[in-house]
Amino acid sequence: MPQGDKSSYTDKQKRQAAHIEASYENKGASVKTAEARAWATVNKLTGGGKKSGSGRKQS
């Protein structure tokens, strides 16, 4: 999977990123900066994209 590919994210994570990005743009950030900050925020909140479930530690 190439860097920047968002296919491993859930629909909910994609929606979250879109809302966060819009918020940053409303605050005056550029489109590119807003997108980067939005995905960084989603990654921090959810731990990144979908992971395979088998054998993964439950927290």
GISULGI-V538575 format. One record per residue. RES is the residue in one small letter. SS is DSSP state (@ for helix, = for strand, . for the rest). OMEGA is omega in whole degrees, 0 to 359 (* if undefined). Layout:
<<RES,SS,OMEGA> <RES,SS,OMEGA>>
This chain:
<<m,.,182> <p,.,179> <q,.,180> <g,.,180> <d,.,184> <k,.,185> <s,.,182> <s,.,179> <y,.,178> <t,.,177> <d,@,180> <k,@,179> <q,@,179> <k,@,177> <r,@,179> <q,@,181> <a,@,180> <a,@,180> <h,@,180> <i,@,179> <e,@,179> <a,@,179> <s,@,178> <y,@,179> <e,@,178> <n,@,179> <k,.,174> <g,.,178> <a,.,177> <s,.,182> <v,@,182> <k,@,179> <t,@,180> <a,@,179> <e,@,181> <a,@,179> <r,@,181> <a,@,181> <w,@,176> <a,@,179> <t,@,178> <v,@,179> <n,@,180> <k,@,182> <l,@,190> <t,@,180> <g,.,176> <g,.,183> <g,.,180> <k,.,176> <k,.,176> <s,.,187> <g,.,187> <s,.,176> <g,.,180> <r,.,182> <k,.,176> <q,.,180> <s,.,*>>
